[in-house]
Each structure stands twice: as C-alpha cells, then as structure tokens.
Amino acid sequence: MVELIVGKKGKGKTKVLLDRVNSAIKHAEGSIVYLDKSTKHMYELNNKVRLIDVSAYPIKNSDEFVGFICGIISQDHDLEQIYLDSFLIVSKLGEDQDPSGALEQLDAIGKKFGITFVISICLDKTEVPAAFQDQISVAL
C-alpha cells in the first residue's frame, strides 16, 4: 500500500513525515525504515527507526531504486512500514518524470509483502497521477 504526502517544496512535507514515523514507531510490532537523501534528519527520528541515506548507494534510475527497496525488504521479514522523504530525488526520477511506474511497483510490492509505504513527494495535489489521487493522505 502507498500513502502520499504531497505539496510543493518548502510546504512542510518532511515535518509531517517525521511526525508520522515517530508516532508510528510507538505502536509498531515490526520494524520501520526511513529513507532520505541525507542523514540531516537523523536526530529528529526515534532511535528505533532505521535511517538509510540513499545517496550513499550507487543507484542510477528508478528501476535500480525499486531493486534497492526489494533488497531492504528481503533482509527484514518484520518490516512493517517504509517512509520515503524526497521521493523524486531518492528514486532518481527527477521533477520532470512521471512517478506512476515507480509508485505502481511500490504499491504492488507493498501489497505482496504487507508493507505500507508513506511517501513525501514534491508535487502539487493536481500534479499527482490520477491513479494515486485516492492515496493522498496529506496535501500541503
């Protein structure tokens, strides 16, 4: 399953995402992973959340990013939720590419393995692909 937090740059998506992950860890029975483009928010995360700095890995495109996600899932059978900040950057999509393909793959992976993906994406609500409009949980 995919949940989206959408809004243009500087609207506060990261703060919403951090608040969500820190409240989710209190009730989680499994593990939670937070993927970001740097370790900048390390001290804002609960220490039970595993932070992964995606920029440290040689990911070149969105297909490699999805493979990276599958690798994380394969190593942790207790994984419940994955939080992705700056989705267009960490997934190597860029602001001019359509995120539909990557989001569809993550949605299918989430359903297959019982993992919720909470994704912050730098798009206005109107720019989100039609297939994912009903998965917007926060629009800023």
PATI-802028 format. One record per atom (N, C-alpha, C): residue in one letter; chain; atom name; x, y, z. Coordinates in pm, whole numbers, plus 32768, in hexadecimal, padded with zeros to 4 digits. Layout:
# residues N
{"A" "A" "CA" {X Y Z}};
...
END
This chain:
# residues 140
{"M" "A" "N" {8054 7F8A 8000}};
{"M" "A" "CA" {8000 8000 8000}};
{"M" "A" "C" {8058 807C 8000}};
{"V" "A" "N" {802B 80E3 7FBA}};
{"V" "A" "CA" {8074 8161 7FB2}};
{"V" "A" "C" {801C 81D1 7FE8}};
{"E" "A" "N" {8056 8223 803F}};
{"E" "A" "CA" {8016 829E 806F}};
{"E" "A" "C" {806E 8311 8044}};
{"L" "A" "N" {8032 837C 8013}};
{"L" "A" "CA" {807F 83ED 7FE2}};
{"L" "A" "C" {806B 8469 8037}};
{"I" "A" "N" {80D8 84AF 804E}};
{"I" "A" "CA" {80D7 8533 808C}};
{"I" "A" "C" {810B 858F 801E}};
{"V" "A" "N" {80B4 85E7 7FEC}};
{"V" "A" "CA" {80D6 8637 7F77}};
{"V" "A" "C" {80D6 86CC 7F96}};
{"G" "A" "N" {8122 8714 7F47}};
{"G" "A" "CA" {812A 87A6 7F53}};
{"G" "A" "C" {81A9 87D6 7F12}};
{"K" "A" "N" {81AA 8853 7EEE}};
{"K" "A" "CA" {8220 888E 7EB0}};
{"K" "A" "C" {8291 889B 7F16}};
{"K" "A" "N" {8308 88B6 7EE4}};
{"K" "A" "CA" {837F 88C3 7F38}};
{"K" "A" "C" {836A 8930 7FA2}};
{"G" "A" "N" {8391 890F 801F}};
{"G" "A" "CA" {8388 8970 808C}};
{"G" "A" "C" {8303 8977 80D2}};
{"K" "A" "N" {82A7 891F 80B3}};
{"K" "A" "CA" {8221 8922 80F0}};
{"K" "A" "C" {8219 88D8 8175}};
{"G" "A" "N" {827F 8889 819B}};
{"G" "A" "CA" {827E 8844 821C}};
{"G" "A" "C" {8264 87AF 8214}};
{"K" "A" "N" {827A 8773 819F}};
{"K" "A" "CA" {8263 86E3 8190}};
{"K" "A" "C" {82BE 8690 81EA}};
{"T" "A" "N" {833C 86B7 81F5}};
{"T" "A" "CA" {839B 866A 8246}};
{"T" "A" "C" {8372 866A 82D9}};
{"K" "A" "N" {8344 86DB 830B}};
{"K" "A" "CA" {8317 86E2 8396}};
{"K" "A" "C" {82A1 8684 83AE}};
{"V" "A" "N" {8243 8683 8352}};
{"V" "A" "CA" {81D0 8628 835C}};
{"V" "A" "C" {8200 8597 835B}};
{"L" "A" "N" {825C 8579 8300}};
{"L" "A" "CA" {8292 84F0 82F5}};
{"L" "A" "C" {82DA 84C6 8374}};
{"L" "A" "N" {832D 851F 83AB}};
{"L" "A" "CA" {8374 8501 8427}};
{"L" "A" "C" {8313 84EB 849C}};
{"D" "A" "N" {82AC 853F 84A4}};
{"D" "A" "CA" {8247 852E 850D}};
{"D" "A" "C" {8200 84A7 84FF}};
{"R" "A" "N" {81E1 8482 8484}};
{"R" "A" "CA" {819C 8403 846C}};
{"R" "A" "C" {81F2 838B 8493}};
{"V" "A" "N" {8272 838D 846A}};
{"V" "A" "CA" {82C8 831C 8488}};
{"V" "A" "C" {82E2 8312 851E}};
{"N" "A" "N" {82F5 8382 8561}};
{"N" "A" "CA" {8310 837F 85F1}};
{"N" "A" "C" {8296 8353 8642}};
{"S" "A" "N" {821E 836F 8611}};
{"S" "A" "CA" {81A8 833E 8659}};
{"S" "A" "C" {818C 82AC 8634}};
{"A" "A" "N" {81AD 8284 85BB}};
{"A" "A" "CA" {8196 81F9 8590}};
{"A" "A" "C" {81EF 8197 85DB}};
{"I" "A" "N" {8268 81BF 85FB}};
{"I" "A" "CA" {82C7 8163 863D}};
{"I" "A" "C" {8296 813D 86C8}};
{"K" "A" "N" {8246 8193 8706}};
{"K" "A" "CA" {8212 8176 878C}};
{"K" "A" "C" {81B2 80FF 878B}};
{"H" "A" "N" {8171 80E7 8719}};
{"H" "A" "CA" {810C 807E 8710}};
{"H" "A" "C" {8136 800B 86B4}};
{"A" "A" "N" {81AB 8015 867C}};
{"A" "A" "CA" {81D8 7FB1 861A}};
{"A" "A" "C" {81FB 7F2D 865E}};
{"E" "A" "N" {81D4 7EC2 861E}};
{"E" "A" "CA" {81F8 7E3D 864F}};
{"E" "A" "C" {8273 7E09 8605}};
{"G" "A" "N" {828B 7E3F 858F}};
{"G" "A" "CA" {82FF 7E1B 853F}};
{"G" "A" "C" {835E 7E90 8535}};
{"S" "A" "N" {83B0 7E8F 84CC}};
{"S" "A" "CA" {8412 7EFB 84BD}};
{"S" "A" "C" {83E3 7F62 8456}};
{"I" "A" "N" {841E 7FD8 8461}};
{"I" "A" "CA" {83FF 8048 8409}};
{"I" "A" "C" {8482 807F 83D2}};
{"V" "A" "N" {8481 809E 8351}};
{"V" "A" "CA" {84F6 80D5 830D}};
{"V" "A" "C" {84D2 815E 82D5}};
{"Y" "A" "N" {8531 81BB 82DF}};
{"Y" "A" "CA" {851F 8243 82AA}};
{"Y" "A" "C" {858E 825C 8245}};
{"L" "A" "N" {8569 8272 81C7}};
{"L" "A" "CA" {85CC 828D 815F}};
{"L" "A" "C" {85CC 8322 813F}};
{"D" "A" "N" {8644 835A 8136}};
{"D" "A" "CA" {8652 83E8 811C}};
{"D" "A" "C" {86CA 83FF 80C1}};
{"K" "A" "N" {86D7 8479 8091}};
{"K" "A" "CA" {8747 849C 8038}};
{"K" "A" "C" {87C5 84C0 8085}};
{"S" "A" "N" {87BE 84C7 810A}};
{"S" "A" "CA" {8831 84E5 815F}};
{"S" "A" "C" {8812 84B6 81EE}};
{"T" "A" "N" {886F 84CE 8249}};
{"T" "A" "CA" {8858 84AB 82D5}};
{"T" "A" "C" {882F 8527 8326}};
{"K" "A" "N" {8808 858F 82E3}};
{"K" "A" "CA" {87E6 860F 8322}};
{"K" "A" "C" {877F 8601 8393}};
{"H" "A" "N" {8720 85A8 8384}};
{"H" "A" "CA" {86B4 859C 83E7}};
{"H" "A" "C" {86CB 852C 844D}};
{"M" "A" "N" {8746 84FC 8456}};
{"M" "A" "CA" {8767 848D 84AE}};
{"M" "A" "C" {873B 84A4 853E}};
{"Y" "A" "N" {8750 851B 8571}};
{"Y" "A" "CA" {8733 8535 85FE}};
{"Y" "A" "C" {86A1 8558 8617}};
{"E" "A" "N" {8654 8566 85AD}};
{"E" "A" "CA" {85C5 8580 85BB}};
{"E" "A" "C" {8574 84FE 85BB}};
{"L" "A" "N" {85B6 848F 8599}};
{"L" "A" "CA" {8574 840E 8594}};
{"L" "A" "C" {8585 83C1 8616}};
{"N" "A" "N" {8520 8378 863C}};
{"N" "A" "CA" {852A 831D 86AD}};
{"N" "A" "C" {859B 82BA 8690}};
{"N" "A" "N" {85E9 8297 86F4}};
{"N" "A" "CA" {865D 8240 86DD}};
{"N" "A" "C" {8638 81B0 86B8}};
{"K" "A" "N" {85B9 818D 86BF}};
{"K" "A" "CA" {858E 8107 8695}};
{"K" "A" "C" {8572 8100 85FE}};
{"V" "A" "N" {856E 8175 85BE}};
{"V" "A" "CA" {8557 817B 852E}};
{"V" "A" "C" {85DE 816F 84E8}};
{"R" "A" "N" {85E6 8118 8484}};
{"R" "A" "CA" {8662 8109 8438}};
{"R" "A" "C" {8666 8170 83C8}};
{"L" "A" "N" {86C7 81CB 83CF}};
{"L" "A" "CA" {86DA 8231 8368}};
{"L" "A" "C" {873C 81FF 8300}};
{"I" "A" "N" {8717 820A 8282}};
{"I" "A" "CA" {8770 81E5 8215}};
{"I" "A" "C" {8783 8260 81BD}};
{"D" "A" "N" {8801 8288 81AD}};
{"D" "A" "CA" {8826 82F6 8155}};
{"D" "A" "C" {8839 82BB 80C9}};
{"V" "A" "N" {87D8 82CC 8073}};
{"V" "A" "CA" {87D8 828F 7FEE}};
{"V" "A" "C" {884A 82C5 7F98}};
{"S" "A" "N" {8875 833F 7FB1}};
{"S" "A" "CA" {88E1 837B 7F60}};
{"S" "A" "C" {8966 8331 7F70}};
{"A" "A" "N" {8972 82DF 7FD6}};
{"A" "A" "CA" {89EE 8294 7FEC}};
{"A" "A" "C" {89F9 821A 7F90}};
{"Y" "A" "N" {8991 81FB 7F46}};
{"Y" "A" "CA" {898E 8185 7EF0}};
{"Y" "A" "C" {898A 81AE 7E5D}};
{"P" "A" "N" {89C9 815F 7E06}};
{"P" "A" "CA" {89D2 8184 7D78}};
{"P" "A" "C" {8954 8163 7D28}};
{"I" "A" "N" {88E6 81A5 7D49}};
{"I" "A" "CA" {8867 818F 7D04}};
{"I" "A" "C" {885F 81F4 7C91}};
{"K" "A" "N" {8845 81C0 7C18}};
{"K" "A" "CA" {8848 8216 7BA1}};
{"K" "A" "C" {87BE 8239 7B6A}};
{"N" "A" "N" {8759 81E6 7B85}};
{"N" "A" "CA" {86D4 8200 7B4F}};
{"N" "A" "C" {8669 81C4 7BA9}};
{"S" "A" "N" {85EB 81D9 7B84}};
{"S" "A" "CA" {857E 81AD 7BDB}};
{"S" "A" "C" {8572 8115 7BE2}};
{"D" "A" "N" {859A 80CE 7B78}};
{"D" "A" "CA" {8597 803C 7B7E}};
{"D" "A" "C" {85FC 8007 7BE3}};
{"E" "A" "N" {8672 8042 7BE5}};
{"E" "A" "CA" {86D7 801B 7C48}};
{"E" "A" "C" {86A7 803E 7CD4}};
{"F" "A" "N" {865F 80AE 7CE1}};
{"F" "A" "CA" {862A 80D5 7D63}};
{"F" "A" "C" {85C5 806D 7D96}};
{"V" "A" "N" {856E 803F 7D3E}};
{"V" "A" "CA" {850C 7FD8 7D66}};
{"V" "A" "C" {8554 7F59 7D8E}};
{"G" "A" "N" {85BF 7F36 7D46}};
{"G" "A" "CA" {8611 7EC3 7D6D}};
{"G" "A" "C" {8650 7ED6 7DF5}};
{"F" "A" "N" {867C 7F50 7E12}};
{"F" "A" "CA" {86B5 7F73 7E94}};
{"F" "A" "C" {864C 7F5C 7F03}};
{"I" "A" "N" {85D2 7F88 7EEA}};
{"I" "A" "CA" {8563 7F75 7F49}};
{"I" "A" "C" {854B 7EDF 7F5F}};
{"C" "A" "N" {854C 7E92 7EF4}};
{"C" "A" "CA" {8538 7E01 7F00}};
{"C" "A" "C" {85A7 7DC2 7F52}};
{"G" "A" "N" {8620 7DF3 7F45}};
{"G" "A" "CA" {8690 7DC1 7F96}};
{"G" "A" "C" {867A 7DDD 8029}};
{"I" "A" "N" {8648 7E53 8049}};
{"I" "A" "CA" {862A 7E75 80D5}};
{"I" "A" "C" {85BF 7E17 810C}};
{"I" "A" "N" {8557 7E01 80BC}};
{"I" "A" "CA" {84E9 7DAB 80E7}};
{"I" "A" "C" {8518 7D1B 80FB}};
{"S" "A" "N" {856F 7CEC 80A3}};
{"S" "A" "CA" {859D 7C61 80AC}};
{"S" "A" "C" {85F2 7C47 8128}};
{"Q" "A" "N" {862C 7CAE 8161}};
{"Q" "A" "CA" {8682 7CA0 81D6}};
{"Q" "A" "C" {8639 7CB0 825A}};
{"D" "A" "N" {85B9 7CD8 8255}};
{"D" "A" "CA" {8570 7CF2 82D1}};
{"D" "A" "C" {84E1 7CC0 82C4}};
{"H" "A" "N" {84C8 7C48 82F5}};
{"H" "A" "CA" {8443 7C0D 82E9}};
{"H" "A" "C" {83DE 7C49 834A}};
{"D" "A" "N" {840B 7C9D 83A5}};
{"D" "A" "CA" {83B2 7CE1 8404}};
{"D" "A" "C" {8391 7D6F 83D7}};
{"L" "A" "N" {83BA 7D94 8360}};
{"L" "A" "CA" {83A6 7E1C 832F}};
{"L" "A" "C" {8312 7E39 831C}};
{"E" "A" "N" {82E5 7EA7 8359}};
{"E" "A" "CA" {8259 7ED0 8354}};
{"E" "A" "C" {8243 7F48 82F9}};
{"Q" "A" "N" {829C 7FAB 8309}};
{"Q" "A" "CA" {8288 8029 82C2}};
{"Q" "A" "C" {830D 805D 828F}};
{"I" "A" "N" {8307 809E 821A}};
{"I" "A" "CA" {837A 80E4 81E2}};
{"I" "A" "C" {834E 8173 81C6}};
{"Y" "A" "N" {8396 81D2 81FD}};
{"Y" "A" "CA" {837C 825F 81E7}};
{"Y" "A" "C" {83E5 8294 8187}};
{"L" "A" "N" {83B8 82DA 8120}};
{"L" "A" "CA" {8412 830F 80BB}};
{"L" "A" "C" {8403 83A6 80B5}};
{"D" "A" "N" {846D 83EE 80D5}};
{"D" "A" "CA" {846D 8480 80CA}};
{"D" "A" "C" {84B0 84A6 8047}};
{"S" "A" "N" {8482 8512 800C}};
{"S" "A" "CA" {84BB 8544 7F8D}};
{"S" "A" "C" {84B8 84D7 7F23}};
{"F" "A" "N" {8443 849D 7F0C}};
{"F" "A" "CA" {8435 8429 7EB5}};
{"F" "A" "C" {8470 843C 7E2A}};
{"L" "A" "N" {8456 84AD 7DEB}};
{"L" "A" "CA" {8487 84C1 7D63}};
{"L" "A" "C" {8520 84C1 7D5D}};
{"I" "A" "N" {8560 84EC 7DC8}};
{"I" "A" "CA" {85F3 84EF 7DCD}};
{"I" "A" "C" {862B 8464 7DED}};
{"V" "A" "N" {85FA 8426 7E58}};
{"V" "A" "CA" {8633 83A5 7E82}};
{"V" "A" "C" {8616 8335 7E1D}};
{"S" "A" "N" {85A7 8341 7DD4}};
{"S" "A" "CA" {8586 82D9 7D71}};
{"S" "A" "C" {85C5 82F4 7CE9}};
{"K" "A" "N" {8610 8362 7CE0}};
{"K" "A" "CA" {8655 838A 7C64}};
{"K" "A" "C" {85F5 83A7 7BF1}};
{"L" "A" "N" {857E 83D8 7C11}};
{"L" "A" "CA" {851D 83FB 7BAA}};
{"L" "A" "C" {8533 8487 7B74}};
{"G" "A" "N" {854E 84E6 7BCB}};
{"G" "A" "CA" {8558 8570 7BA0}};
{"G" "A" "C" {84CD 85AE 7B97}};
{"E" "A" "N" {84C9 8631 7B9A}};
{"E" "A" "CA" {8449 8677 7BA0}};
{"E" "A" "C" {83FA 8672 7B1E}};
{"D" "A" "N" {843B 8653 7AAE}};
{"D" "A" "CA" {83F6 8655 7A2D}};
{"D" "A" "C" {83C3 85CC 7A01}};
{"Q" "A" "N" {83DD 8564 7A4F}};
{"Q" "A" "CA" {83B1 84DD 7A29}};
{"Q" "A" "C" {8331 84B7 7A72}};
{"D" "A" "N" {82E2 8464 7A32}};
{"D" "A" "CA" {8265 8433 7A6C}};
{"D" "A" "C" {8285 83C6 7AD4}};
{"P" "A" "N" {825A 83D8 7B4F}};
{"P" "A" "CA" {8278 8375 7BB8}};
{"P" "A" "C" {821C 82FC 7BB9}};
{"S" "A" "N" {81BD 82F5 7B5C}};
{"S" "A" "CA" {8158 828A 7B5D}};
{"S" "A" "C" {8193 81FE 7B5F}};
{"G" "A" "N" {81F5 81E4 7B09}};
{"G" "A" "CA" {822E 815E 7B00}};
{"G" "A" "C" {826D 8131 7B83}};
{"A" "A" "N" {82BE 8188 7BBF}};
{"A" "A" "CA" {82FF 8165 7C3E}};
{"A" "A" "C" {8297 8156 7CAD}};
{"L" "A" "N" {8234 81AE 7CB1}};
{"L" "A" "CA" {81CD 81A5 7D18}};
{"L" "A" "C" {817B 8124 7D08}};
{"E" "A" "N" {815D 80FE 7C8C}};
{"E" "A" "CA" {8113 8082 7C74}};
{"E" "A" "C" {8163 8009 7CA3}};
{"Q" "A" "N" {81E6 800A 7C89}};
{"Q" "A" "CA" {823B 7F9C 7CB5}};
{"Q" "A" "C" {823E 7F94 7D4E}};
{"L" "A" "N" {824D 8007 7D90}};
{"L" "A" "CA" {8250 8008 7E23}};
{"L" "A" "C" {81CA 7FDB 7E5C}};
{"D" "A" "N" {815E 8004 7E1C}};
{"D" "A" "CA" {80D9 7FDB 7E4B}};
{"D" "A" "C" {80CA 7F43 7E41}};
{"A" "A" "N" {80F6 7F09 7DD3}};
{"A" "A" "CA" {80EE 7E78 7DC2}};
{"A" "A" "C" {8147 7E30 7E27}};
{"I" "A" "N" {81BF 7E62 7E3C}};
{"I" "A" "CA" {821B 7E27 7E9E}};
{"I" "A" "C" {81DF 7E30 7F2A}};
{"G" "A" "N" {81A5 7EA3 7F4B}};
{"G" "A" "CA" {8167 7EB7 7FCE}};
{"G" "A" "C" {80F6 7E55 7FE6}};
{"K" "A" "N" {80A3 7E40 7F81}};
{"K" "A" "CA" {8034 7DE1 7F8F}};
{"K" "A" "C" {8067 7D52 7F9D}};
{"K" "A" "N" {80CC 7D2F 7F51}};
{"K" "A" "CA" {8100 7CA6 7F53}};
{"K" "A" "C" {8140 7C85 7FDA}};
{"F" "A" "N" {818A 7CE4 8014}};
{"F" "A" "CA" {81D4 7CC9 808F}};
{"F" "A" "C" {8195 7D07 810C}};
{"G" "A" "N" {8122 7D46 8100}};
{"G" "A" "CA" {80DF 7D81 8173}};
{"G" "A" "C" {8128 7DF8 81AE}};
{"I" "A" "N" {815F 7E4C 8156}};
{"I" "A" "CA" {81AD 7EC0 8182}};
{"I" "A" "C" {8167 7F3F 8153}};
{"T" "A" "N" {815E 7FA1 81AB}};
{"T" "A" "CA" {8128 8023 8188}};
{"T" "A" "C" {8199 8081 8165}};
{"F" "A" "N" {8190 80C1 80F2}};
{"F" "A" "CA" {81EF 8127 80C9}};
{"F" "A" "C" {81AF 81AE 80DF}};
{"V" "A" "N" {81EF 8204 812F}};
{"V" "A" "CA" {81C0 828C 8144}};
{"V" "A" "C" {8226 82E5 80FF}};
{"I" "A" "N" {81F9 832C 8099}};
{"I" "A" "CA" {8254 8370 803E}};
{"I" "A" "C" {8237 8405 803A}};
{"S" "A" "N" {829F 8456 804F}};
{"S" "A" "CA" {8291 84E6 8039}};
{"S" "A" "C" {82C5 8502 7FAD}};
{"I" "A" "N" {8273 8549 7F61}};
{"I" "A" "CA" {8294 8563 7ED5}};
{"I" "A" "C" {827B 85F6 7EB5}};
{"C" "A" "N" {82DA 8633 7E76}};
{"C" "A" "CA" {82D7 86C2 7E59}};
{"C" "A" "C" {8283 86DD 7DDB}};
{"L" "A" "N" {8201 86C9 7DEB}};
{"L" "A" "CA" {81A1 86E5 7D81}};
{"L" "A" "C" {8127 8725 7DC1}};
{"D" "A" "N" {80E7 877D 7D77}};
{"D" "A" "CA" {8067 87B2 7DA2}};
{"D" "A" "C" {7FFF 8743 7D94}};
{"K" "A" "N" {7F95 874B 7DE2}};
{"K" "A" "CA" {7F2D 86E4 7DDD}};
{"K" "A" "C" {7EF8 86CF 7D4F}};
{"T" "A" "N" {7EEF 8739 7D04}};
{"T" "A" "CA" {7EBC 872F 7C7B}};
{"T" "A" "C" {7F1E 86EB 7C1C}};
{"E" "A" "N" {7F9E 86E4 7C41}};
{"E" "A" "CA" {8004 86A6 7BEC}};
{"E" "A" "C" {8015 8610 7C07}};
{"V" "A" "N" {7FD8 85DE 7C71}};
{"V" "A" "CA" {7FE1 8551 7C93}};
{"V" "A" "C" {7F92 8501 7C2B}};
{"P" "A" "N" {7FCA 8494 7BF7}};
{"P" "A" "CA" {7F82 8444 7B94}};
{"P" "A" "C" {7EF9 841A 7BC7}};
{"A" "A" "N" {7E98 8416 7B6C}};
{"A" "A" "CA" {7E0D 83F9 7B90}};
{"A" "A" "C" {7DFE 8376 7BDD}};
{"A" "A" "N" {7E4D 8312 7BBB}};
{"A" "A" "CA" {7E44 8290 7BFC}};
{"A" "A" "C" {7E67 8296 7C91}};
{"F" "A" "N" {7EAC 8300 7CBB}};
{"F" "A" "CA" {7EDA 830A 7D46}};
{"F" "A" "C" {7E95 837A 7D94}};
{"Q" "A" "N" {7E33 83BB 7D59}};
{"Q" "A" "CA" {7DEC 8429 7D9D}};
{"Q" "A" "C" {7DAC 83F9 7E20}};
{"D" "A" "N" {7D76 837F 7E20}};
{"D" "A" "CA" {7D33 834C 7E99}};
{"D" "A" "C" {7D95 831D 7F04}};
{"Q" "A" "N" {7E16 831C 7EE3}};
{"Q" "A" "CA" {7E7B 82F3 7F45}};
{"Q" "A" "C" {7EC3 836A 7F85}};
{"I" "A" "N" {7E94 83E1 7F6A}};
{"I" "A" "CA" {7ECB 845A 7FA8}};
{"I" "A" "C" {7E94 8463 8035}};
{"S" "A" "N" {7EEC 845D 8099}};
{"S" "A" "CA" {7EBD 8468 8125}};
{"S" "A" "C" {7ECD 84F5 8158}};
{"V" "A" "N" {7F2F 8540 8124}};
{"V" "A" "CA" {7F44 85CC 814C}};
{"V" "A" "C" {7F69 861C 80D0}};
{"A" "A" "N" {7F23 868A 80BA}};
{"A" "A" "CA" {7F45 86E5 804C}};
{"A" "A" "C" {7F60 876E 8088}};
{"L" "A" "N" {7FD9 87A0 8072}};
{"L" "A" "CA" {8000 8822 80AA}};
{"L" "A" "C" {800B 888A 803D}};
END
